[in-house]
Amino acid sequence: MVKNGHATIPKVPFVMPRGDRTGIEVLTLADLSERMRRHGGPEGARDAAGSGRAQRPEFHLLLTVDQGLLWHMVDFTDYAVTDSAWLWVRPGQVQRFGDLHAAAGTLVLFQPDFLDAATASEVRLDDPFGRTLWQAAGDDVAALRRALDHLAHEAAADGTPPPVRNAILQRLLGVLLLRLTHQATPAGTPPGEGAETFQRFRRAVESDFAHARDVGHYAQALGYAPRTLTRASLAAAGVGAKDYIDRRVILEAKRLLAHDDAPVVSIAARLGFPDPSNFTKYFTQRTGTTPAAFRAPYHPGRPAR
């Protein structure tokens, strides 16, 4: 995608091959590599998740590796996906595949509204803080593999009436996600993350971070003392409440700088910085680079603004 002469990170819609309208697709990494070889270019990325380029899918992407090692970038963090690991990219996240030839594995792509409401709630489908990397162990490895194989088999089957096939795939995806979220271990899970205090705090941060970066704002809104939020954040996320807020602001800043063609001054204003110089100072102190320098690789040839 090119906007105003500069490369940007494109949004990738969910497009089923051959007119299939089930809202889910199961394919191997080899399938994806071949698809990208056939199509190439920005238009080829409309069929799946892409390879080697940063993109922002408008669908869920669930990936597991059977053999080898696949590096995958999600929201500017690189994840090593190895045997028995599962990686979950949610709509709106910035993601990029590494070398697809370095591993063998399977992808499940599905639309945000594909699951039934009860299952979506149980697996926290819409949780913006949902874990990215999961690790299965012991008997759970085989259980997840059986669930995935059954889903893949039904997804490839022909002859089933569309409404019945859609219902089957919906339920099988639900089984897979329920097993993943209730049996696999979220990689790097900090102790106490399920604490209600922290859950309330991070939901409030997600709602207000663009205009409130002070712990006191959240303490007052939630009815806690600031030190209570700090203790809850340290126990759950390993950082204090202020650092947690700042990390969320910086993540959104990175997303906008990489994905959006707006000037830095506009992005600063959207994140609650009327003075762009304050935004530049804030961003540089927390990342070690300026907004313009961070943006440069994603917008080659673009003048700093």
Contacts in CASP RR format, 6 or more apart in sequence:
PFRMAT RR
TARGET T0000
AUTHOR 0000-0000-0000
METHOD contacts of the structure
MODEL  1
MVKNGHATIPKVPFVMPRGDRTGIEVLTLADLSERMRRHGGPEGARDAAG
SGRAQRPEFHLLLTVDQGLLWHMVDFTDYAVTDSAWLWVRPGQVQRFGDL
HAAAGTLVLFQPDFLDAATASEVRLDDPFGRTLWQAAGDDVAALRRALDH
LAHEAAADGTPPPVRNAILQRLLGVLLLRLTHQATPAGTPPGEGAETFQR
FRRAVESDFAHARDVGHYAQALGYAPRTLTRASLAAAGVGAKDYIDRRVI
LEAKRLLAHDDAPVVSIAARLGFPDPSNFTKYFTQRTGTTPAAFRAPYHP
GRPAR
1 7 0 8 1.000
1 8 0 8 1.000
1 9 0 8 1.000
1 10 0 8 1.000
1 42 0 8 1.000
2 8 0 8 1.000
3 261 0 8 1.000
4 261 0 8 1.000
6 261 0 8 1.000
6 299 0 8 1.000
6 300 0 8 1.000
6 301 0 8 1.000
6 302 0 8 1.000
7 298 0 8 1.000
7 299 0 8 1.000
7 300 0 8 1.000
8 258 0 8 1.000
8 259 0 8 1.000
8 260 0 8 1.000
8 261 0 8 1.000
8 298 0 8 1.000
8 299 0 8 1.000
9 54 0 8 1.000
9 55 0 8 1.000
9 56 0 8 1.000
9 94 0 8 1.000
9 258 0 8 1.000
9 259 0 8 1.000
9 298 0 8 1.000
10 42 0 8 1.000
10 45 0 8 1.000
10 55 0 8 1.000
10 56 0 8 1.000
11 55 0 8 1.000
11 56 0 8 1.000
11 57 0 8 1.000
11 58 0 8 1.000
11 92 0 8 1.000
12 45 0 8 1.000
12 46 0 8 1.000
12 49 0 8 1.000
12 50 0 8 1.000
12 55 0 8 1.000
12 56 0 8 1.000
12 57 0 8 1.000
12 58 0 8 1.000
12 59 0 8 1.000
13 46 0 8 1.000
13 58 0 8 1.000
13 59 0 8 1.000
14 23 0 8 1.000
14 57 0 8 1.000
14 58 0 8 1.000
14 59 0 8 1.000
14 109 0 8 1.000
14 110 0 8 1.000
14 111 0 8 1.000
15 46 0 8 1.000
15 47 0 8 1.000
16 22 0 8 1.000
16 23 0 8 1.000
16 25 0 8 1.000
17 25 0 8 1.000
17 47 0 8 1.000
21 162 0 8 1.000
22 155 0 8 1.000
22 162 0 8 1.000
22 165 0 8 1.000
22 166 0 8 1.000
22 169 0 8 1.000
23 110 0 8 1.000
23 111 0 8 1.000
23 114 0 8 1.000
23 166 0 8 1.000
24 108 0 8 1.000
24 109 0 8 1.000
24 110 0 8 1.000
24 111 0 8 1.000
24 114 0 8 1.000
24 155 0 8 1.000
24 169 0 8 1.000
24 170 0 8 1.000
24 173 0 8 1.000
25 48 0 8 1.000
25 107 0 8 1.000
25 108 0 8 1.000
25 109 0 8 1.000
25 110 0 8 1.000
25 155 0 8 1.000
26 106 0 8 1.000
26 107 0 8 1.000
26 108 0 8 1.000
26 109 0 8 1.000
26 148 0 8 1.000
26 151 0 8 1.000
26 152 0 8 1.000
26 155 0 8 1.000
26 156 0 8 1.000
27 35 0 8 1.000
27 48 0 8 1.000
27 106 0 8 1.000
27 107 0 8 1.000
27 109 0 8 1.000
28 104 0 8 1.000
28 105 0 8 1.000
28 106 0 8 1.000
28 107 0 8 1.000
29 65 0 8 1.000
29 70 0 8 1.000
29 100 0 8 1.000
29 103 0 8 1.000
29 104 0 8 1.000
29 105 0 8 1.000
29 106 0 8 1.000
29 107 0 8 1.000
30 100 0 8 1.000
30 104 0 8 1.000
32 48 0 8 1.000
32 49 0 8 1.000
32 50 0 8 1.000
32 51 0 8 1.000
32 97 0 8 1.000
32 100 0 8 1.000
32 107 0 8 1.000
33 51 0 8 1.000
33 100 0 8 1.000
33 101 0 8 1.000
35 44 0 8 1.000
35 47 0 8 1.000
35 48 0 8 1.000
36 44 0 8 1.000
36 45 0 8 1.000
36 48 0 8 1.000
36 50 0 8 1.000
36 51 0 8 1.000
36 100 0 8 1.000
39 45 0 8 1.000
39 47 0 8 1.000
44 50 0 8 1.000
45 53 0 8 1.000
45 55 0 8 1.000
48 107 0 8 1.000
48 109 0 8 1.000
49 55 0 8 1.000
49 57 0 8 1.000
49 61 0 8 1.000
49 89 0 8 1.000
49 95 0 8 1.000
49 97 0 8 1.000
49 107 0 8 1.000
49 109 0 8 1.000
50 97 0 8 1.000
51 97 0 8 1.000
51 98 0 8 1.000
51 100 0 8 1.000
52 96 0 8 1.000
52 97 0 8 1.000
52 98 0 8 1.000
53 96 0 8 1.000
54 73 0 8 1.000
54 94 0 8 1.000
54 95 0 8 1.000
54 96 0 8 1.000
54 258 0 8 1.000
54 298 0 8 1.000
55 94 0 8 1.000
55 95 0 8 1.000
55 96 0 8 1.000
56 92 0 8 1.000
56 93 0 8 1.000
56 94 0 8 1.000
56 95 0 8 1.000
56 259 0 8 1.000
57 89 0 8 1.000
57 91 0 8 1.000
57 92 0 8 1.000
57 93 0 8 1.000
57 95 0 8 1.000
57 109 0 8 1.000
58 91 0 8 1.000
58 92 0 8 1.000
58 112 0 8 1.000
59 91 0 8 1.000
59 109 0 8 1.000
59 110 0 8 1.000
59 111 0 8 1.000
59 112 0 8 1.000
60 88 0 8 1.000
60 89 0 8 1.000
60 90 0 8 1.000
60 91 0 8 1.000
60 108 0 8 1.000
60 109 0 8 1.000
60 110 0 8 1.000
60 111 0 8 1.000
60 112 0 8 1.000
60 125 0 8 1.000
61 88 0 8 1.000
61 89 0 8 1.000
61 95 0 8 1.000
61 107 0 8 1.000
61 108 0 8 1.000
61 109 0 8 1.000
62 86 0 8 1.000
62 87 0 8 1.000
62 88 0 8 1.000
62 89 0 8 1.000
62 107 0 8 1.000
62 108 0 8 1.000
62 109 0 8 1.000
62 110 0 8 1.000
62 176 0 8 1.000
62 177 0 8 1.000
62 180 0 8 1.000
63 70 0 8 1.000
63 72 0 8 1.000
63 81 0 8 1.000
63 86 0 8 1.000
63 87 0 8 1.000
63 88 0 8 1.000
63 89 0 8 1.000
63 105 0 8 1.000
63 106 0 8 1.000
63 107 0 8 1.000
63 108 0 8 1.000
64 81 0 8 1.000
64 84 0 8 1.000
64 85 0 8 1.000
64 86 0 8 1.000
64 87 0 8 1.000
64 105 0 8 1.000
64 106 0 8 1.000
64 144 0 8 1.000
64 148 0 8 1.000
65 81 0 8 1.000
65 82 0 8 1.000
65 83 0 8 1.000
65 85 0 8 1.000
65 103 0 8 1.000
65 104 0 8 1.000
65 105 0 8 1.000
66 83 0 8 1.000
66 103 0 8 1.000
66 104 0 8 1.000
66 105 0 8 1.000
66 106 0 8 1.000
67 83 0 8 1.000
67 103 0 8 1.000
67 104 0 8 1.000
67 105 0 8 1.000
68 82 0 8 1.000
68 83 0 8 1.000
68 102 0 8 1.000
68 103 0 8 1.000
68 104 0 8 1.000
69 80 0 8 1.000
69 81 0 8 1.000
69 82 0 8 1.000
69 102 0 8 1.000
69 103 0 8 1.000
70 80 0 8 1.000
70 81 0 8 1.000
70 82 0 8 1.000
70 97 0 8 1.000
70 98 0 8 1.000
70 99 0 8 1.000
70 100 0 8 1.000
70 102 0 8 1.000
70 103 0 8 1.000
70 105 0 8 1.000
71 78 0 8 1.000
71 79 0 8 1.000
71 80 0 8 1.000
71 81 0 8 1.000
71 98 0 8 1.000
71 99 0 8 1.000
71 102 0 8 1.000
72 78 0 8 1.000
72 79 0 8 1.000
72 81 0 8 1.000
72 87 0 8 1.000
72 89 0 8 1.000
72 95 0 8 1.000
72 96 0 8 1.000
72 97 0 8 1.000
72 98 0 8 1.000
73 79 0 8 1.000
73 94 0 8 1.000
73 95 0 8 1.000
73 96 0 8 1.000
73 98 0 8 1.000
74 87 0 8 1.000
74 89 0 8 1.000
74 93 0 8 1.000
74 94 0 8 1.000
74 95 0 8 1.000
74 132 0 8 1.000
75 93 0 8 1.000
75 94 0 8 1.000
75 95 0 8 1.000
75 132 0 8 1.000
75 251 0 8 1.000
75 254 0 8 1.000
75 255 0 8 1.000
76 94 0 8 1.000
76 251 0 8 1.000
76 254 0 8 1.000
76 258 0 8 1.000
77 132 0 8 1.000
79 87 0 8 1.000
79 132 0 8 1.000
79 133 0 8 1.000
81 87 0 8 1.000
81 103 0 8 1.000
81 133 0 8 1.000
84 135 0 8 1.000
84 136 0 8 1.000
84 137 0 8 1.000
84 141 0 8 1.000
85 133 0 8 1.000
85 134 0 8 1.000
85 135 0 8 1.000
85 136 0 8 1.000
85 187 0 8 1.000
86 133 0 8 1.000
86 134 0 8 1.000
86 135 0 8 1.000
86 136 0 8 1.000
86 144 0 8 1.000
86 180 0 8 1.000
86 184 0 8 1.000
87 132 0 8 1.000
87 133 0 8 1.000
87 134 0 8 1.000
88 130 0 8 1.000
88 131 0 8 1.000
88 132 0 8 1.000
88 133 0 8 1.000
88 134 0 8 1.000
88 180 0 8 1.000
89 95 0 8 1.000
89 132 0 8 1.000
90 128 0 8 1.000
90 130 0 8 1.000
91 112 0 8 1.000
94 254 0 8 1.000
94 255 0 8 1.000
94 258 0 8 1.000
94 259 0 8 1.000
106 148 0 8 1.000
106 152 0 8 1.000
108 148 0 8 1.000
108 151 0 8 1.000
108 173 0 8 1.000
108 176 0 8 1.000
110 173 0 8 1.000
112 125 0 8 1.000
112 126 0 8 1.000
114 170 0 8 1.000
114 173 0 8 1.000
115 123 0 8 1.000
115 125 0 8 1.000
115 170 0 8 1.000
115 173 0 8 1.000
115 174 0 8 1.000
115 177 0 8 1.000
116 170 0 8 1.000
119 125 0 8 1.000
119 174 0 8 1.000
119 177 0 8 1.000
119 178 0 8 1.000
120 126 0 8 1.000
122 178 0 8 1.000
122 181 0 8 1.000
123 174 0 8 1.000
123 177 0 8 1.000
123 178 0 8 1.000
123 180 0 8 1.000
123 181 0 8 1.000
124 130 0 8 1.000
124 181 0 8 1.000
125 177 0 8 1.000
128 206 0 8 1.000
129 202 0 8 1.000
129 206 0 8 1.000
131 186 0 8 1.000
131 187 0 8 1.000
131 189 0 8 1.000
133 186 0 8 1.000
133 187 0 8 1.000
133 188 0 8 1.000
134 180 0 8 1.000
134 181 0 8 1.000
134 184 0 8 1.000
134 185 0 8 1.000
134 186 0 8 1.000
134 187 0 8 1.000
135 184 0 8 1.000
135 185 0 8 1.000
135 187 0 8 1.000
136 144 0 8 1.000
136 180 0 8 1.000
136 183 0 8 1.000
136 184 0 8 1.000
136 185 0 8 1.000
137 184 0 8 1.000
137 185 0 8 1.000
140 179 0 8 1.000
140 183 0 8 1.000
140 184 0 8 1.000
143 179 0 8 1.000
143 183 0 8 1.000
144 176 0 8 1.000
144 179 0 8 1.000
144 180 0 8 1.000
144 183 0 8 1.000
144 184 0 8 1.000
147 172 0 8 1.000
147 175 0 8 1.000
147 176 0 8 1.000
147 179 0 8 1.000
148 176 0 8 1.000
150 172 0 8 1.000
150 175 0 8 1.000
151 169 0 8 1.000
151 172 0 8 1.000
151 173 0 8 1.000
151 175 0 8 1.000
151 176 0 8 1.000
154 160 0 8 1.000
154 165 0 8 1.000
154 168 0 8 1.000
154 169 0 8 1.000
154 172 0 8 1.000
155 169 0 8 1.000
157 165 0 8 1.000
159 165 0 8 1.000
160 168 0 8 1.000
190 235 0 8 1.000
190 236 0 8 1.000
190 237 0 8 1.000
190 238 0 8 1.000
191 235 0 8 1.000
191 236 0 8 1.000
192 198 0 8 1.000
192 235 0 8 1.000
192 236 0 8 1.000
193 236 0 8 1.000
193 237 0 8 1.000
194 236 0 8 1.000
195 232 0 8 1.000
195 235 0 8 1.000
195 236 0 8 1.000
197 224 0 8 1.000
197 228 0 8 1.000
197 229 0 8 1.000
197 232 0 8 1.000
198 232 0 8 1.000
198 233 0 8 1.000
198 235 0 8 1.000
198 236 0 8 1.000
198 237 0 8 1.000
200 222 0 8 1.000
201 218 0 8 1.000
201 222 0 8 1.000
201 224 0 8 1.000
201 229 0 8 1.000
201 232 0 8 1.000
201 233 0 8 1.000
201 241 0 8 1.000
201 244 0 8 1.000
202 244 0 8 1.000
204 218 0 8 1.000
204 221 0 8 1.000
204 222 0 8 1.000
205 218 0 8 1.000
205 244 0 8 1.000
205 245 0 8 1.000
205 248 0 8 1.000
206 248 0 8 1.000
208 217 0 8 1.000
208 218 0 8 1.000
208 221 0 8 1.000
209 245 0 8 1.000
209 248 0 8 1.000
209 249 0 8 1.000
209 252 0 8 1.000
210 249 0 8 1.000
210 252 0 8 1.000
210 270 0 8 1.000
210 271 0 8 1.000
210 272 0 8 1.000
211 272 0 8 1.000
212 218 0 8 1.000
212 245 0 8 1.000
213 242 0 8 1.000
213 245 0 8 1.000
213 246 0 8 1.000
213 249 0 8 1.000
214 245 0 8 1.000
215 226 0 8 1.000
215 229 0 8 1.000
215 230 0 8 1.000
215 241 0 8 1.000
215 242 0 8 1.000
215 245 0 8 1.000
216 226 0 8 1.000
218 224 0 8 1.000
218 229 0 8 1.000
218 241 0 8 1.000
218 245 0 8 1.000
219 225 0 8 1.000
219 226 0 8 1.000
219 228 0 8 1.000
219 229 0 8 1.000
222 229 0 8 1.000
226 241 0 8 1.000
229 241 0 8 1.000
230 240 0 8 1.000
230 241 0 8 1.000
230 242 0 8 1.000
232 241 0 8 1.000
233 239 0 8 1.000
233 240 0 8 1.000
233 241 0 8 1.000
233 243 0 8 1.000
233 244 0 8 1.000
234 240 0 8 1.000
237 244 0 8 1.000
239 247 0 8 1.000
246 282 0 8 1.000
246 286 0 8 1.000
249 271 0 8 1.000
249 282 0 8 1.000
250 283 0 8 1.000
250 286 0 8 1.000
250 287 0 8 1.000
252 271 0 8 1.000
253 267 0 8 1.000
253 271 0 8 1.000
253 279 0 8 1.000
253 283 0 8 1.000
253 291 0 8 1.000
254 287 0 8 1.000
254 294 0 8 1.000
256 262 0 8 1.000
256 267 0 8 1.000
256 270 0 8 1.000
256 271 0 8 1.000
257 264 0 8 1.000
257 267 0 8 1.000
257 291 0 8 1.000
257 294 0 8 1.000
257 295 0 8 1.000
257 298 0 8 1.000
258 294 0 8 1.000
258 295 0 8 1.000
258 298 0 8 1.000
259 298 0 8 1.000
260 267 0 8 1.000
261 299 0 8 1.000
262 270 0 8 1.000
263 305 0 8 1.000
264 276 0 8 1.000
264 279 0 8 1.000
264 280 0 8 1.000
264 291 0 8 1.000
264 292 0 8 1.000
264 295 0 8 1.000
264 304 0 8 1.000
264 305 0 8 1.000
265 276 0 8 1.000
265 305 0 8 1.000
267 279 0 8 1.000
267 291 0 8 1.000
268 274 0 8 1.000
268 275 0 8 1.000
268 276 0 8 1.000
268 278 0 8 1.000
268 279 0 8 1.000
268 280 0 8 1.000
268 291 0 8 1.000
269 276 0 8 1.000
271 279 0 8 1.000
273 279 0 8 1.000
273 282 0 8 1.000
279 291 0 8 1.000
280 290 0 8 1.000
280 291 0 8 1.000
283 289 0 8 1.000
283 290 0 8 1.000
283 291 0 8 1.000
283 294 0 8 1.000
284 290 0 8 1.000
284 291 0 8 1.000
287 294 0 8 1.000
292 304 0 8 1.000
292 305 0 8 1.000
295 302 0 8 1.000
296 302 0 8 1.000
296 304 0 8 1.000
END
